[in-house]
Every structure is written in C-alpha cells, then in structure tokens.
Amino acid sequence: MAELPVKQTHGEVVFVVRVQPRAGRDSVDGVREGVLRVRLAAPPVEGEANEALCRFLAARLHLPKSAVRILSGERGRVKRIAVRGAAVSAVEALAGAADP
C-alpha cells in the first residue's frame, strides 16, 4: 500500500489530494504516488467540487467543514489541503480506508 505524506504545521495537517469530479458517488480511492485520490459526484463547475471535497473530508474526519481548507490547486484536480484540529493518524487512517 502506498503511503500518504502528511505534514503537521501550526495545529494543522497538510496533505495532497487528487480529485476526480463527476464520479458515481463520493469515495476515497486510495493513495497513489503520495497523493490521496478522492472521487466526488459534484461537477467541477463554480467551485462545487471544491465545496464537496471540503464537506466530504470534514465528514470523514468528524470535523466541521470550516476546519478544512484548500491551500492551493482550487482550479486543478491536484490540491493541497490543510485540516485544522485533525491528527496525522486520522488522515493516515482515512487514506488507508479506501472505499470498495
């Protein structure tokens, strides 16, 4: 299994996500090349996929949506994500719990 590099800085954990919009459902698709792959049903139009990504990650990490923010990559598929109040182990567990 590939490993997800997660950095802890200033009370936040930072990691990289690759989003596949317009998927059949929201799910985690594992880690490839050091990037967490996430499938989202939302289309990449007017920030809908970004909002869906923040909601999805917050729900999976049991945190409020406001704890998740996109640091870079808002207009691309590859995004750097910061999550306030999450433990590195929780993000690693999320990466290891790919949906079937």
Helices and strands as residue ranges (DSSP letters): E 7-9, E 12-20, E 27-32, E 35-39, H 48-60, G 65-67, E 68-72, E 78-84, H 88-96
